[in-house]
Amino acid sequence: MFDFIYQPWPWYVSGPLIALVMFLLLFTGKNFGMSSNLRTMCSIGGAGKFSDFFKFDWKNQVWNLIVVVGAIMGGFFASQFLSADTTVDINQQTVASLESMGFANPGDAYVPEEIFGWDAIKSFKGLMILIIGGLLIGFGTRYAGGCTSGHAISGLSNLQVPSLIAVIGFFIGGLIMTFFIIPLIF
Amino acid sequence: MKYFKFIAIGFVFGIIMYKSQAVSWFRIYEMFRFESFHMYGIIGSAVILGIGMVQLIKRKKLKNIHGEEIQFTPKMKSVPRYLIGGLIFGLGWALAGACPGPLYVLLGTGTWSILIVLAAAILGTFLYGVLRDKLPH
């Protein structure tokens, strides 16, 4: 009867559970926002010497780093003990589009080898994809004041107009990347 | 022990994110191509439930475990900041197929190359901190 746990969870299970996580954090006196950790890590690393933006008492943010430790453990536990296999059942049209760009067996692994595999990161192009992707994520999320958790989930739940503008921005950027830049890269 | 609850919340979050496949590059690519309802269903149902719960908290003036009323700090009013910053983030989200939370979840799954993305994301945040006075907000 627990078989469903080992299958990928449908959206109507996952979405409400994410709302629950947001509420657990609100009830502990905190907020759901994962990108703040990046700023905290800069601050711990001494970035306050270069910008006042990183001069704050990061000890108040330790709880958020602890959440991150839990998230790493959760990812480990779910992938090791709660999953029958690692396939991702994406739409056949998505598969076809990836195959046309040279991706082998899209969706057979949890993430594409062509981006995250050793062969990919040993090449200059592959390394640049990960580095540029990370730079855009880190720069953009702090510029926008939040990421998917802080704006799309927390902010929209509180009907904040700034978060709606940010989410529109997320989608403009995501669509440009998906339809114009990724086809150029691969 | 006061941190145990945060480990537990993070742990649950990590499991949900992995099992929902929201941390899979393929799901993000599929979402931006509008070829599946999956990601929209996850975010949409979280937000719809979230709106109801936030309204409940505000109307009933619910308190957190420290006995304080739960507060929501409004975000600063601006358009360029959210639109430009959001657009830059969106480019990275679609390229790396992960936003900040999933970076950590993927690390737990043993996708070691995500460490490169994470290190670059920390550097990106640092660059924002250094350049922020020169950017439109």
Contacts between the chains, C-beta under 8 A, distances in Angstrom:
chain1	res1	chain2	res2	distance
A	5	B	19	7.9
A	8	B	19	6.4
A	8	B	20	7.3
A	8	B	21	5.4
A	9	B	16	7.4
A	9	B	19	4.3
A	9	B	20	5.2
A	10	B	41	7.7
A	11	B	20	7.2
A	11	B	37	7.1
A	11	B	38	5.4
A	11	B	39	7.6
A	11	B	40	7.8
A	11	B	41	3.0
A	11	B	42	4.5
A	11	B	45	6.3
A	12	B	41	6.5
A	12	B	45	6.0
A	13	B	20	7.8
A	14	B	16	5.7
A	14	B	19	6.9
A	14	B	20	3.3
A	14	B	22	6.9
A	14	B	42	5.0
A	15	B	20	8.0
A	15	B	41	6.1
A	15	B	42	4.4
A	15	B	43	6.9
A	15	B	44	6.7
A	15	B	45	3.1
A	15	B	46	4.3
A	15	B	49	7.2
A	16	B	45	5.7
A	16	B	46	6.9
A	16	B	49	5.3
A	17	B	12	7.7
A	17	B	16	4.7
A	18	B	13	7.7
A	18	B	16	6.0
A	18	B	20	7.8
A	18	B	42	6.8
A	18	B	46	4.3
A	19	B	45	7.5
A	19	B	46	4.5
A	19	B	47	7.8
A	19	B	49	4.0
A	19	B	50	4.8
A	19	B	53	6.6
A	21	B	9	6.2
A	21	B	12	6.3
A	21	B	13	4.9
A	21	B	16	6.9
A	22	B	46	7.5
A	22	B	50	6.1
A	22	B	53	8.0
A	23	B	53	5.6
A	24	B	5	8.0
A	24	B	9	5.2
A	24	B	12	7.9
A	25	B	9	6.3
A	26	B	57	7.0
A	26	B	64	6.8
A	26	B	70	5.4
A	27	B	62	8.0
A	27	B	64	5.2
A	27	B	65	6.0
A	27	B	70	7.3
A	28	B	5	6.0
A	28	B	6	7.4
A	28	B	9	7.5
A	28	B	64	6.5
A	28	B	65	5.8
A	29	B	64	4.4
A	29	B	65	6.7
A	29	B	66	5.2
A	29	B	68	6.7
A	29	B	70	7.9
A	34	B	99	7.4
A	34	B	100	4.3
A	34	B	101	3.8
A	34	B	104	7.6
A	35	B	99	7.6
A	35	B	100	4.1
A	35	B	125	7.9
A	37	B	100	6.8
A	38	B	100	6.3
A	38	B	121	5.6
A	38	B	122	5.4
A	38	B	124	7.8
A	38	B	125	4.1
A	39	B	125	5.5
A	39	B	129	7.3
A	41	B	122	5.4
A	41	B	125	8.0
A	42	B	122	6.2
A	42	B	125	5.6
A	42	B	126	4.9
A	42	B	129	6.4
A	45	B	122	7.8
A	47	B	126	5.4
A	47	B	129	6.2
A	50	B	126	7.5
A	50	B	129	7.2
A	50	B	130	5.6
A	51	B	126	8.0
A	51	B	129	4.1
A	51	B	130	5.0
A	51	B	132	7.3
A	53	B	128	7.7
A	53	B	129	3.7
A	53	B	130	7.9
A	53	B	132	5.8
A	54	B	126	7.7
A	54	B	129	5.4
A	62	B	3	7.6
A	63	B	3	6.7
A	63	B	6	5.0
A	64	B	6	7.8
A	66	B	3	4.7
A	66	B	6	4.1
A	66	B	7	5.7
A	66	B	10	6.8
A	67	B	6	5.0
A	67	B	7	7.8
A	67	B	9	5.9
A	67	B	10	3.9
A	67	B	13	7.1
A	68	B	10	6.3
A	68	B	104	4.9
A	69	B	7	6.2
A	69	B	10	6.3
A	70	B	6	6.5
A	70	B	7	4.3
A	70	B	8	6.5
A	70	B	9	6.4
A	70	B	10	2.2
A	70	B	11	4.2
A	70	B	12	7.7
A	70	B	13	7.0
A	70	B	14	6.4
A	71	B	10	4.4
A	71	B	11	7.3
A	71	B	13	5.3
A	71	B	14	4.0
A	71	B	17	7.3
A	71	B	101	6.6
A	71	B	104	4.5
A	71	B	105	5.3
A	71	B	108	7.0
A	72	B	10	7.9
A	72	B	14	6.7
A	72	B	104	5.1
A	72	B	105	7.1
A	72	B	107	5.4
A	72	B	108	4.0
A	73	B	7	7.4
A	73	B	10	7.2
A	73	B	11	5.3
A	73	B	14	6.4
A	73	B	108	6.2
A	74	B	10	6.4
A	74	B	11	4.3
A	74	B	12	6.5
A	74	B	13	6.2
A	74	B	14	2.0
A	74	B	15	4.4
A	74	B	16	7.8
A	74	B	17	7.4
A	74	B	18	6.9
A	74	B	105	6.6
A	74	B	108	6.6
A	75	B	14	4.5
A	75	B	15	7.8
A	75	B	17	7.2
A	75	B	18	5.2
A	75	B	23	7.4
A	75	B	104	7.1
A	75	B	105	3.7
A	75	B	106	6.4
A	75	B	107	6.8
A	75	B	108	2.8
A	75	B	109	4.8
A	76	B	14	7.8
A	76	B	108	3.9
A	76	B	109	6.6
A	76	B	110	7.5
A	77	B	11	7.1
A	77	B	14	7.3
A	77	B	15	6.3
A	77	B	108	7.7
A	78	B	14	6.6
A	78	B	15	4.3
A	78	B	18	3.8
A	78	B	19	5.5
A	78	B	109	7.8
A	79	B	18	5.8
A	79	B	108	7.2
A	79	B	109	4.1
A	79	B	110	7.2
A	82	B	15	6.7
A	82	B	18	7.8
A	82	B	19	6.5
A	83	B	18	7.6
A	83	B	19	7.5
A	88	B	21	5.4
A	88	B	24	4.9
A	88	B	26	4.6
A	88	B	27	6.4
A	90	B	26	4.9
A	90	B	27	6.9
A	90	B	29	7.9
A	90	B	30	4.8
A	90	B	35	7.5
A	90	B	36	6.7
A	91	B	30	5.8
A	91	B	35	4.0
A	91	B	36	5.1
A	93	B	33	7.5
A	93	B	35	5.1
A	94	B	26	7.2
A	94	B	29	6.6
A	94	B	30	4.4
A	94	B	33	6.0
A	94	B	35	4.8
A	94	B	36	7.3
A	97	B	33	6.8
A	98	B	26	7.9
A	98	B	29	7.3
A	106	B	26	6.4
A	107	B	26	5.4
A	110	B	21	7.7
A	110	B	24	5.4
A	110	B	109	6.9
A	110	B	111	7.8
A	111	B	24	6.0
A	111	B	25	4.8
A	111	B	26	7.3
A	111	B	97	6.9
A	111	B	106	7.1
A	111	B	111	5.9
A	112	B	25	5.6
A	112	B	26	6.8
A	115	B	25	6.2
A	115	B	96	7.8
A	115	B	97	7.3
A	116	B	25	7.4
A	116	B	111	5.5
A	116	B	113	4.6
A	116	B	114	7.0
A	117	B	113	7.5
A	118	B	113	7.6
A	120	B	113	7.6
A	121	B	113	5.0
A	121	B	116	6.6
A	127	B	116	7.1
A	129	B	95	6.5
A	129	B	96	7.6
A	130	B	96	6.6
A	130	B	113	6.3
A	130	B	116	4.4
A	130	B	117	5.0
A	130	B	120	6.9
A	131	B	116	6.3
A	131	B	117	7.8
A	131	B	120	4.6
A	132	B	92	7.7
A	132	B	95	6.8
A	132	B	120	7.5
A	133	B	92	5.0
A	133	B	95	4.1
A	133	B	96	3.1
A	133	B	117	5.7
A	133	B	120	7.2
A	134	B	92	7.0
A	134	B	96	6.4
A	134	B	116	6.7
A	134	B	117	4.0
A	134	B	118	6.6
A	134	B	119	6.7
A	134	B	120	2.6
A	134	B	121	4.2
A	134	B	123	7.3
A	134	B	124	6.3
A	135	B	92	7.2
A	135	B	120	4.9
A	135	B	121	7.2
A	135	B	123	6.3
A	135	B	124	4.1
A	135	B	127	7.3
A	136	B	88	5.5
A	136	B	89	6.8
A	136	B	91	4.9
A	136	B	92	2.9
A	136	B	95	6.8
A	136	B	96	8.0
A	136	B	124	6.7
A	137	B	89	6.2
A	137	B	92	3.7
A	137	B	93	6.5
A	137	B	96	6.3
A	137	B	98	7.6
A	137	B	99	6.8
A	137	B	100	6.7
A	137	B	103	7.8
A	137	B	117	7.2
A	137	B	120	7.8
A	137	B	121	4.7
A	137	B	124	6.4
A	138	B	92	7.8
A	138	B	120	6.7
A	138	B	121	3.5
A	138	B	122	6.1
A	138	B	123	6.4
A	138	B	124	2.6
A	138	B	125	4.1
A	138	B	126	7.7
A	138	B	127	7.7
A	138	B	128	7.2
A	139	B	88	5.8
A	139	B	89	7.9
A	139	B	92	7.9
A	139	B	124	3.8
A	139	B	125	6.9
A	139	B	127	5.7
A	139	B	128	4.8
A	140	B	85	5.3
A	140	B	86	6.9
A	140	B	87	7.2
A	140	B	88	3.2
A	140	B	89	3.0
A	140	B	90	7.2
A	140	B	91	7.1
A	140	B	92	5.9
A	140	B	124	7.5
A	141	B	85	7.4
A	141	B	89	4.8
A	141	B	99	7.5
A	141	B	100	6.2
A	141	B	121	7.9
A	141	B	125	7.4
A	142	B	85	7.5
A	142	B	124	7.7
A	142	B	125	4.9
A	142	B	128	4.4
A	142	B	129	7.2
A	143	B	81	6.6
A	143	B	84	6.6
A	143	B	85	3.0
A	143	B	88	6.2
A	143	B	89	7.6
A	143	B	128	5.5
A	143	B	132	7.7
A	143	B	135	6.7
A	144	B	81	6.7
A	144	B	82	5.4
A	144	B	84	7.9
A	144	B	85	3.0
A	144	B	86	4.5
A	144	B	88	7.6
A	144	B	89	5.6
A	145	B	75	6.4
A	145	B	76	7.5
A	145	B	81	6.9
A	145	B	82	7.2
A	145	B	85	6.9
A	146	B	75	8.0
A	147	B	89	6.4
A	147	B	99	4.8
A	147	B	100	4.9
A	147	B	101	7.4
A	148	B	43	7.6
A	148	B	93	7.4
A	148	B	99	4.4
A	148	B	100	7.9
A	148	B	101	7.1
A	149	B	99	7.6
A	149	B	100	7.6
A	149	B	101	5.5
A	151	B	82	7.9
A	151	B	86	7.5
A	152	B	43	5.7
A	152	B	47	7.3
A	153	B	43	7.0
A	153	B	46	5.3
A	153	B	47	6.4
A	153	B	50	6.3
A	154	B	50	7.4
A	155	B	75	6.7
A	156	B	47	4.7
A	156	B	50	7.2
A	156	B	51	7.6
A	157	B	46	7.7
A	157	B	47	5.6
A	157	B	50	2.8
A	157	B	51	5.3
A	157	B	53	7.2
A	157	B	54	5.1
A	158	B	50	7.9
A	158	B	54	5.2
A	158	B	72	5.1
A	159	B	51	6.7
A	159	B	54	7.8
A	160	B	74	6.6
A	160	B	75	5.4
A	161	B	77	7.9
A	162	B	75	4.0
A	162	B	76	7.0
A	162	B	77	6.7
A	162	B	78	6.7
A	162	B	82	5.2
A	163	B	75	6.6
A	163	B	82	7.6
A	165	B	79	6.0
A	165	B	82	4.0
A	165	B	83	5.6
A	165	B	86	7.0
A	166	B	82	4.1
A	166	B	83	7.6
A	166	B	85	7.0
A	166	B	86	4.1
A	166	B	89	8.0
A	167	B	86	6.9
A	168	B	83	7.0
A	168	B	86	6.9
A	169	B	82	5.9
A	169	B	83	4.6
A	169	B	84	7.0
A	169	B	85	6.7
A	169	B	86	2.1
A	169	B	87	4.4
A	169	B	89	7.2
A	169	B	90	6.1
A	170	B	86	4.9
A	170	B	87	7.6
A	170	B	89	5.9
A	170	B	90	4.0
A	170	B	93	6.5
A	171	B	32	7.8
A	171	B	90	6.2
A	172	B	83	7.8
A	172	B	86	7.5
A	172	B	87	5.1
A	172	B	90	6.2
A	173	B	86	6.7
A	173	B	87	4.0
A	173	B	88	6.3
A	173	B	89	6.4
A	173	B	90	2.4
A	173	B	91	4.2
A	173	B	92	7.7
A	173	B	93	7.2
A	173	B	94	7.0
A	174	B	28	7.8
A	174	B	31	7.9
A	174	B	32	4.6
A	174	B	90	4.1
A	174	B	91	7.3
A	174	B	93	5.7
A	174	B	94	4.1
A	175	B	32	5.9
A	175	B	90	7.7
A	175	B	94	7.8
A	176	B	87	7.7
A	176	B	90	7.6
A	176	B	91	6.5
A	177	B	32	7.4
A	177	B	90	7.0
A	177	B	91	4.8
A	177	B	93	8.0
A	177	B	94	3.7
A	177	B	95	5.3
A	178	B	29	6.4
A	178	B	32	3.9
A	178	B	33	6.1
A	178	B	94	5.0
A	179	B	32	7.8
A	179	B	33	7.8
A	181	B	91	7.4
A	181	B	95	7.3
A	182	B	29	7.6
A	182	B	94	7.2
A	182	B	95	7.2
